[in-house]
């Protein structure tokens, strides 16, 4: 089932953009550089240019397992917080959030899959 008129309404995208940026600021201390949102049926795709967390970069060479564990924890926390705000503020039921980040290019993707009653 498609999101009712969600992809046609720029207000929804503005809200999603604001929520994404707020959660990013809460966790990483800064907002995003670029953000593009696409909506197709029940899938919301975020393509985002993120600033790199310098502390994680410092761990990369000699503490790779620690860096990977911290990356995973930060992604998990982002998904948890983003799910809560999207469900509460937009009255959408989130089924899944998939997220990845490429530190070499600073691009991230977040896919949110929603369900309708």
Buried (B, 14 or more C-beta within 10 A) or exposed (E): EEBEEBBEEEEBBEBBBEBBBBBBEEBBEEEBEEBEBEBEEBBBBBEBEBEEBEEBEEBEEEEEEEBEEBBEEBBEEBBEBBBEBBEEEBEBEBEEBEBEBEBEEBBBEBBBBBEEE
